[in-house]
Amino acid sequence: MKPPFLAIDAVSSFHAARETVTGADGTFAVDGKPAANWNPFRPLNDPPEIIIFAPGYGSFPSAYGGRRPEWFKAPALAPLHRALYAGELVTVELPRLRTERERRLYADLDLHPNVLPSAVPGYRALVNQQRRQLGLAPY
């Protein structure tokens, strides 16, 4: 049996990684449109995944879901995602982490499995900053 020369749906949810940093006022913008689509059988119209991270704070969207500190009253995630993907201006609150245990919850790179840490050097540097503060080895 010959292996296929074209895997139609091999990677279904990752296209590219892009980074940006906030301005002095805390705002940011990132272009979520794919640069190119080389697979005509799979349109790239899934919304981008957005990760917001700052050392010492719970990240978005993790702090709004399963890894939320008990005391943090996060708004519903689905309406926030819809607003972000619609290009609306939104405010995303990152909870300031109070304990070492909470900081350890956010001491890992929270990336899609197909994103190499080298593709997001700024994010990796910030996570490593938090890891060093906790006495953990960097990525």
MDTraj code that builds the backbone (N, CA, C; nanometers):
import mdtraj as md
import numpy as np

residues = "MET LYS PRO PRO PHE LEU ALA ILE ASP ALA VAL SER SER PHE HIS ALA ALA ARG GLU THR VAL THR GLY ALA ASP GLY THR PHE ALA VAL ASP GLY LYS PRO ALA ALA ASN TRP ASN PRO PHE ARG PRO LEU ASN ASP PRO PRO GLU ILE ILE ILE PHE ALA PRO GLY TYR GLY SER PHE PRO SER ALA TYR GLY GLY ARG ARG PRO GLU TRP PHE LYS ALA PRO ALA LEU ALA PRO LEU HIS ARG ALA LEU TYR ALA GLY GLU LEU VAL THR VAL GLU LEU PRO ARG LEU ARG THR GLU ARG GLU ARG ARG LEU TYR ALA ASP LEU ASP LEU HIS PRO ASN VAL LEU PRO SER ALA VAL PRO GLY TYR ARG ALA LEU VAL ASN GLN GLN ARG ARG GLN LEU GLY LEU ALA PRO TYR".split()
xyz = np.array([
    [0.0843, -0.1176, 0.0000],
    [0.0000, 0.0000, 0.0000],
    [0.0891, 0.1243, 0.0000],
    [0.0601, 0.2165, -0.0879],
    [0.1375, 0.3401, -0.0973],
    [0.0786, 0.4441, -0.0026],
    [0.1632, 0.5211, 0.0634],
    [0.1091, 0.6282, 0.1470],
    [0.0499, 0.7374, 0.0581],
    [-0.0534, 0.8055, 0.1052],
    [-0.1124, 0.9123, 0.0238],
    [-0.0148, 1.0285, 0.0097],
    [-0.0187, 1.0935, -0.1046],
    [0.0706, 1.2069, -0.1236],
    [0.0070, 1.3360, -0.0730],
    [-0.1231, 1.3329, -0.0433],
    [-0.1921, 1.4509, 0.0069],
    [-0.2814, 1.4083, 0.1219],
    [-0.2573, 1.4641, 0.2392],
    [-0.3437, 1.4392, 0.3544],
    [-0.4425, 1.5550, 0.3616],
    [-0.5654, 1.5277, 0.3265],
    [-0.6649, 1.6334, 0.3108],
    [-0.6946, 1.7054, 0.4423],
    [-0.7056, 1.6359, 0.5528],
    [-0.7478, 1.7000, 0.6770],
    [-0.6509, 1.6681, 0.7906],
    [-0.5223, 1.6639, 0.7602],
    [-0.4233, 1.6229, 0.8591],
    [-0.4165, 1.7198, 0.9769],
    [-0.4130, 1.8477, 0.9524],
    [-0.4107, 1.9479, 1.0585],
    [-0.5334, 2.0344, 1.0390],
    [-0.6302, 2.0185, 1.1258],
    [-0.7573, 2.0849, 1.1003],
    [-0.7762, 2.2161, 1.1744],
    [-0.6926, 2.2473, 1.2722],
    [-0.7232, 2.3672, 1.3478],
    [-0.6034, 2.4583, 1.3737],
    [-0.4915, 2.4358, 1.3074],
    [-0.3775, 2.5245, 1.3250],
    [-0.3274, 2.5708, 1.1899],
    [-0.3045, 2.7008, 1.1775],
    [-0.2524, 2.7539, 1.0521],
    [-0.1211, 2.8287, 1.0738],
    [-0.1206, 2.9238, 1.1652],
    [-0.0006, 3.0026, 1.1896],
    [-0.0103, 3.0643, 1.3287],
    [0.1037, 3.0977, 1.3851],
    [0.1085, 3.1665, 1.5140],
    [0.1591, 3.3085, 1.4927],
    [0.0947, 3.4028, 1.5587],
    [0.1365, 3.5432, 1.5516],
    [0.1363, 3.5999, 1.6925],
    [0.2295, 3.6902, 1.7181],
    [0.2377, 3.7539, 1.8487],
    [0.2216, 3.9045, 1.8351],
    [0.1747, 3.9647, 1.9417],
    [0.1720, 4.1095, 1.9523],
    [0.1830, 4.1446, 2.0994],
    [0.2155, 4.2679, 2.1288],
    [0.2199, 4.3148, 2.2671],
    [0.1254, 4.4328, 2.2808],
    [0.0867, 4.4597, 2.4035],
    [-0.0046, 4.5713, 2.4251],
    [0.0699, 4.7032, 2.4174],
    [-0.0045, 4.8060, 2.3842],
    [0.0509, 4.9412, 2.3872],
    [0.0500, 4.9929, 2.5300],
    [0.0924, 5.1154, 2.5481],
    [0.0989, 5.1762, 2.6814],
    [-0.0386, 5.1800, 2.7481],
    [-0.1450, 5.1892, 2.6672],
    [-0.2801, 5.1949, 2.7227],
    [-0.3426, 5.0570, 2.7416],
    [-0.2670, 4.9497, 2.7117],
    [-0.3164, 4.8136, 2.7322],
    [-0.3930, 4.7559, 2.6148],
    [-0.4053, 4.8287, 2.5053],
    [-0.4786, 4.7772, 2.3898],
    [-0.3842, 4.7029, 2.2962],
    [-0.4421, 4.6156, 2.2167],
    [-0.3651, 4.5430, 2.1163],
    [-0.4557, 4.5083, 1.9995],
    [-0.3929, 4.4781, 1.8891],
    [-0.4651, 4.4309, 1.7711],
    [-0.3776, 4.3279, 1.7022],
    [-0.4406, 4.2266, 1.6479],
    [-0.3684, 4.1245, 1.5729],
    [-0.4558, 4.0816, 1.4557],
    [-0.3949, 4.0654, 1.3406],
    [-0.4670, 4.0209, 1.2217],
    [-0.4877, 3.8705, 1.2320],
    [-0.6117, 3.8274, 1.2371],
    [-0.6424, 3.6858, 1.2512],
    [-0.6688, 3.6150, 1.1204],
    [-0.6480, 3.6826, 1.0083],
    [-0.6735, 3.6199, 0.8785],
    [-0.5558, 3.5325, 0.8381],
    [-0.5824, 3.4154, 0.7830],
    [-0.4721, 3.3309, 0.7375],
    [-0.3990, 3.3939, 0.6192],
    [-0.2691, 3.3724, 0.6119],
    [-0.1875, 3.4296, 0.5044],
    [-0.2131, 3.3584, 0.3717],
    [-0.2226, 3.2280, 0.3752],
    [-0.2443, 3.1504, 0.2527],
    [-0.3091, 3.0185, 0.2884],
    [-0.3833, 2.9645, 0.1957],
    [-0.4465, 2.8345, 0.2161],
    [-0.4082, 2.7471, 0.0980],
    [-0.3227, 2.6502, 0.1233],
    [-0.2750, 2.5631, 0.0165],
    [-0.3621, 2.4400, -0.0029],
    [-0.4679, 2.4260, 0.0756],
    [-0.5575, 2.3116, 0.0634],
    [-0.6939, 2.3606, 0.0156],
    [-0.7250, 2.3446, -0.1126],
    [-0.8522, 2.3949, -0.1644],
    [-0.9736, 2.3190, -0.1120],
    [-0.9512, 2.2018, -0.0488],
    [-1.0615, 2.1207, 0.0010],
    [-1.0997, 2.1561, 0.1447],
    [-1.0227, 2.2430, 0.2094],
    [-1.0490, 2.2802, 0.3489],
    [-1.0378, 2.4320, 0.3640],
    [-1.1504, 2.5014, 0.3597],
    [-1.1432, 2.6467, 0.3782],
    [-1.0991, 2.6808, 0.5209],
    [-1.0233, 2.7878, 0.5338],
    [-0.9748, 2.8323, 0.6648],
    [-1.0655, 2.9436, 0.7155],
    [-1.1758, 2.9043, 0.7745],
    [-1.2669, 3.0056, 0.8256],
    [-1.2984, 2.9880, 0.9733],
    [-1.2204, 2.9055, 1.0433],
    [-1.2352, 2.8956, 1.1880],
    [-1.1787, 3.0226, 1.2509],
    [-1.2397, 3.0712, 1.3569],
    [-1.1848, 3.1912, 1.4207],
    [-1.0503, 3.1603, 1.4856],
    [-0.9646, 3.2606, 1.4983],
    [-0.8340, 3.2364, 1.5590],
    [-0.8474, 3.2106, 1.7086],
    [-0.7494, 3.1406, 1.7631],
    [-0.7418, 3.1205, 1.9074],
    [-0.6539, 3.2312, 1.9632],
    [-0.7022, 3.2993, 2.0639],
    [-0.6293, 3.4117, 2.1223],
    [-0.5868, 3.3751, 2.2635],
    [-0.4589, 3.3935, 2.2937],
    [-0.4066, 3.3735, 2.4280],
    [-0.3516, 3.5074, 2.4757],
    [-0.3955, 3.5496, 2.5933],
    [-0.3446, 3.6727, 2.6540],
    [-0.2746, 3.6316, 2.7827],
    [-0.1473, 3.6713, 2.7963],
    [-0.0680, 3.6275, 2.9117],
    [0.0163, 3.7422, 2.9644],
    [0.0231, 3.7520, 3.0953],
    [0.1149, 3.8435, 3.1643],
    [0.1616, 3.7713, 3.2901],
    [0.2921, 3.7708, 3.3176],
    [0.3405, 3.7036, 3.4388],
    [0.2701, 3.7576, 3.5638],
    [0.2307, 3.6662, 3.6512],
    [0.1630, 3.7051, 3.7747],
    [0.0119, 3.7145, 3.7625],
    [-0.0405, 3.6903, 3.6411],
    [-0.1842, 3.6980, 3.6165],
    [-0.2319, 3.5679, 3.5526],
    [-0.3592, 3.5358, 3.5724],
    [-0.4191, 3.4231, 3.5035],
    [-0.4332, 3.4581, 3.3565],
    [-0.4090, 3.3626, 3.2683],
    [-0.4132, 3.3908, 3.1251],
    [-0.5553, 3.3786, 3.0704],
    [-0.5749, 3.4392, 2.9555],
    [-0.7005, 3.4249, 2.8818],
    [-0.6758, 3.3274, 2.7682],
    [-0.7608, 3.2291, 2.7464],
    [-0.8914, 3.2059, 2.8074],
    [-0.8894, 3.1120, 2.9281],
    [-0.7735, 3.0584, 2.9670],
    [-0.7681, 2.9585, 3.0748],
    [-0.8326, 3.0072, 3.2036],
    [-0.8108, 3.1317, 3.2427],
    [-0.8663, 3.1838, 3.3680],
    [-1.0174, 3.1994, 3.3606],
    [-1.0743, 3.1881, 3.2407],
    [-1.2185, 3.1985, 3.2241],
    [-1.2839, 3.0605, 3.2159],
    [-1.2020, 2.9566, 3.2203],
    [-1.2547, 2.8207, 3.2071],
    [-1.2154, 2.7339, 3.3242],
    [-1.1631, 2.6164, 3.2934],
    [-1.1352, 2.5157, 3.3943],
    [-1.0260, 2.5506, 3.4937],
    [-0.9304, 2.6366, 3.4566],
    [-0.8215, 2.6700, 3.5489],
    [-0.8442, 2.8047, 3.6176],
    [-0.9651, 2.8393, 3.6400],
    [-0.9981, 2.9683, 3.7005],
    [-0.9739, 2.9623, 3.8513],
    [-0.9049, 3.0646, 3.9057],
    [-0.8967, 3.0716, 4.0524],
    [-1.0374, 3.0785, 4.1110],
    [-1.0590, 3.0124, 4.2235],
    [-1.1938, 3.0036, 4.2821],
    [-1.2577, 3.1400, 4.3051],
    [-1.1800, 3.2391, 4.3430],
    [-1.2321, 3.3701, 4.3794],
    [-1.2610, 3.4582, 4.2583],
    [-1.2095, 3.4213, 4.1393],
    [-1.2252, 3.5059, 4.0209],
    [-1.3608, 3.4830, 3.9567],
    [-1.4414, 3.5866, 3.9513],
    [-1.5753, 3.5793, 3.8911],
    [-1.5665, 3.6235, 3.7453],
    [-1.5321, 3.5304, 3.6600],
    [-1.5131, 3.5611, 3.5183],
    [-1.6475, 3.5701, 3.4474],
    [-1.6581, 3.6606, 3.3512],
    [-1.7792, 3.6627, 3.2691],
    [-1.7833, 3.5389, 3.1795],
    [-1.8983, 3.5140, 3.1201],
    [-1.9121, 3.3993, 3.0313],
    [-1.8153, 3.4112, 2.9145],
    [-1.7514, 3.3019, 2.8792],
    [-1.6484, 3.3025, 2.7764],
    [-1.7056, 3.3139, 2.6354],
    [-1.8153, 3.2455, 2.6074],
    [-1.8696, 3.2432, 2.4710],
    [-1.9033, 3.3831, 2.4181],
    [-1.9752, 3.4684, 2.4936],
    [-2.0029, 3.6026, 2.4403],
    [-1.8757, 3.6851, 2.4198],
    [-1.7777, 3.6659, 2.5058],
    [-1.6513, 3.7377, 2.4915],
    [-1.5790, 3.6942, 2.3644],
    [-1.5765, 3.5632, 2.3393],
    [-1.5159, 3.5133, 2.2149],
    [-1.5883, 3.5687, 2.0928],
    [-1.7214, 3.5660, 2.0958],
    [-1.7975, 3.6177, 1.9810],
    [-1.7624, 3.7639, 1.9538],
    [-1.7530, 3.8432, 2.0585],
    [-1.7203, 3.9854, 2.0418],
    [-1.5795, 4.0017, 1.9866],
    [-1.4843, 3.9260, 2.0385],
    [-1.3472, 3.9335, 1.9874],
    [-1.3417, 3.8976, 1.8398],
    [-1.4079, 3.7876, 1.8029],
    [-1.4026, 3.7407, 1.6642],
    [-1.4784, 3.8318, 1.5701],
    [-1.5731, 3.9103, 1.6243],
    [-1.6467, 4.0064, 1.5422],
    [-1.5693, 4.1369, 1.5261],
    [-1.4552, 4.1469, 1.5922],
    [-1.3734, 4.2670, 1.5804],
    [-1.4188, 4.3804, 1.6704],
    [-1.5035, 4.3497, 1.7674],
    [-1.5514, 4.4532, 1.8590],
    [-1.4439, 4.4830, 1.9640],
    [-1.4483, 4.6038, 2.0175],
    [-1.3589, 4.6378, 2.1277],
    [-1.4134, 4.5742, 2.2552],
    [-1.3299, 4.4986, 2.3234],
    [-1.3706, 4.4333, 2.4470],
    [-1.2630, 4.4548, 2.5528],
    [-1.3023, 4.4432, 2.6774],
    [-1.2082, 4.4475, 2.7879],
    [-1.1959, 4.3067, 2.8434],
    [-1.0746, 4.2576, 2.8506],
    [-1.0483, 4.1247, 2.9049],
    [-0.9717, 4.1444, 3.0350],
    [-1.0309, 4.1017, 3.1438],
    [-0.9664, 4.1139, 3.2744],
    [-0.8845, 3.9878, 3.3022],
    [-0.7589, 4.0078, 3.3379],
    [-0.6750, 3.8968, 3.3811],
    [-0.6653, 3.9030, 3.5332],
    [-0.7015, 3.7946, 3.6025],
    [-0.6959, 3.7985, 3.7482],
    [-0.5523, 3.7963, 3.7999],
    [-0.5201, 3.8862, 3.8936],
    [-0.3883, 3.8865, 3.9579],
    [-0.3821, 3.7649, 4.0494],
    [-0.2808, 3.6815, 4.0274],
    [-0.2686, 3.5572, 4.1035],
    [-0.2152, 3.5870, 4.2426],
    [-0.2758, 3.5257, 4.3428],
    [-0.2461, 3.5588, 4.4817],
    [-0.1470, 3.4643, 4.5479],
    [-0.1387, 3.3430, 4.5015],
    [-0.0550, 3.2446, 4.5705],
    [0.0402, 3.1777, 4.4713],
    [0.1430, 3.1129, 4.5256],
    [0.2348, 3.0377, 4.4402],
    [0.1612, 2.9237, 4.3706],
    [0.0689, 2.8601, 4.4405],
    [-0.0093, 2.7515, 4.3805],
    [-0.0847, 2.8013, 4.2565],
    [-0.1460, 2.9193, 4.2659],
    [-0.2169, 2.9762, 4.1504],
    [-0.1186, 3.0078, 4.0378],
    [-0.0024, 3.0649, 4.0705],
    [0.0964, 3.0982, 3.9664],
    [0.1464, 2.9725, 3.8958],
    [0.1572, 2.8622, 3.9674],
    [0.2001, 2.7364, 3.9054],
    [0.0981, 2.6856, 3.8027],
    [-0.0292, 2.7197, 3.8216],
    [-0.1315, 2.6796, 3.7243],
    [-0.1053, 2.7400, 3.5865],
    [-0.0368, 2.8545, 3.5841],
    [-0.0138, 2.9268, 3.4589],
    [0.1340, 2.9329, 3.4234],
    [0.2107, 2.8333, 3.4649],
    [0.3553, 2.8319, 3.4405],
    [0.3934, 2.7439, 3.3223],
    [0.2965, 2.7069, 3.2405],
    [0.3231, 2.6253, 3.1218],
    [0.2785, 2.6999, 2.9971],
    [0.3416, 2.6661, 2.8851],
    [0.2964, 2.7212, 2.7573],
    [0.1626, 2.6571, 2.7236],
    [0.0621, 2.7370, 2.7015],
    [-0.0726, 2.6886, 2.6727],
    [-0.0968, 2.7017, 2.5233],
    [-0.0317, 2.6135, 2.4464],
    [-0.0321, 2.6251, 2.3006],
    [-0.1016, 2.5070, 2.2340],
    [-0.1496, 2.5297, 2.1123],
    [-0.1975, 2.4212, 2.0268],
    [-0.0818, 2.3235, 2.0089],
    [-0.1071, 2.1940, 2.0030],
    [0.0024, 2.0966, 1.9917],
    [0.0943, 2.1175, 1.8714],
    [0.0463, 2.1819, 1.7661],
    [0.1290, 2.2021, 1.6475],
    [0.2069, 2.3335, 1.6471],
    [0.1971, 2.4105, 1.7553],
    [0.2727, 2.5356, 1.7654],
    [0.4021, 2.5068, 1.8399],
    [0.5133, 2.5294, 1.7738],
    [0.6420, 2.5130, 1.8398],
    [0.6695, 2.6340, 1.9284],
    [0.7277, 2.6138, 2.0461],
    [0.7599, 2.7286, 2.1322],
    [0.8468, 2.8328, 2.0615],
    [0.9284, 2.7899, 1.9669],
    [1.0133, 2.8852, 1.8944],
    [0.9311, 2.9793, 1.8054],
    [0.8055, 2.9443, 1.7762],
    [0.7197, 3.0290, 1.6929],
    [0.6619, 3.1468, 1.7712],
    [0.6700, 3.1407, 1.9038],
    [0.6140, 3.2464, 1.9888],
    [0.7179, 3.2866, 2.0942],
    [0.8285, 3.3479, 2.0521],
    [0.9375, 3.3768, 2.1453],
    [0.8996, 3.4753, 2.2559],
    [0.8141, 3.5705, 2.2280],
    [0.7734, 3.6662, 2.3309],
    [0.6914, 3.5991, 2.4399],
    [0.5951, 3.5182, 2.3993],
    [0.5109, 3.4433, 2.4937],
    [0.5981, 3.3494, 2.5765],
    [0.6882, 3.2784, 2.5089],
    [0.7775, 3.1854, 2.5793],
    [0.8641, 3.2597, 2.6810],
    [0.9137, 3.3779, 2.6458],
    [0.9963, 3.4558, 2.7384],
    [0.9166, 3.4964, 2.8624],
    [0.7908, 3.5358, 2.8450],
    [0.7085, 3.5750, 2.9590],
    [0.6758, 3.4555, 3.0487],
    [0.6444, 3.3405, 2.9870],
    [0.6183, 3.2199, 3.0665],
    [0.7454, 3.1799, 3.1409],
    [0.8611, 3.1885, 3.0749],
    [0.9879, 3.1552, 3.1406],
    [1.0174, 3.2503, 3.2560],
    [0.9798, 3.3763, 3.2423],
    [0.9966, 3.4715, 3.3521],
    [0.9180, 3.4233, 3.4743],
    [0.7942, 3.3813, 3.4515],
    [0.7124, 3.3306, 3.5621],
    [0.7701, 3.2012, 3.6171],
    [0.8194, 3.1139, 3.5296],
    [0.8774, 2.9865, 3.5747],
    [1.0011, 3.0119, 3.6619],
    [1.0870, 3.1058, 3.6205],
    [1.2065, 3.1364, 3.7015],
    [1.1677, 3.1887, 3.8400],
    [1.0660, 3.2727, 3.8464],
    [1.0187, 3.3247, 3.9759],
    [0.9706, 3.2125, 4.0667],
    [0.9241, 3.1035, 4.0061],
    [0.8752, 2.9888, 4.0825],
    [0.9826, 2.8829, 4.1058],
    [1.1051, 2.9074, 4.0564],
    [1.2137, 2.8101, 4.0713],
    [1.2028, 2.6933, 3.9764],
    [1.1315, 2.7105, 3.8648],
    [1.1138, 2.6039, 3.7655],
    [1.2099, 2.6270, 3.6484],
    [1.2443, 2.5208, 3.5803],
    [1.3333, 2.5302, 3.4636],
    [1.2577, 2.5978, 3.3482],
    [1.3260, 2.6803, 3.2697],
    [1.2610, 2.7464, 3.1562],
    [1.2388, 2.6495, 3.0399],
    [1.1537, 2.6932, 2.9468],
    [1.1327, 2.6169, 2.8220],
    [1.2402, 2.6494, 2.7235],
])
top = md.Topology()
chain = top.add_chain()
for i, resn in enumerate(residues, 1):
    res = top.add_residue(resn, chain, resSeq=i)
    for name in ("N", "CA", "C"):
        top.add_atom(name, md.element.get_by_symbol(name[0]), res)
traj = md.Trajectory(xyz[None], top)
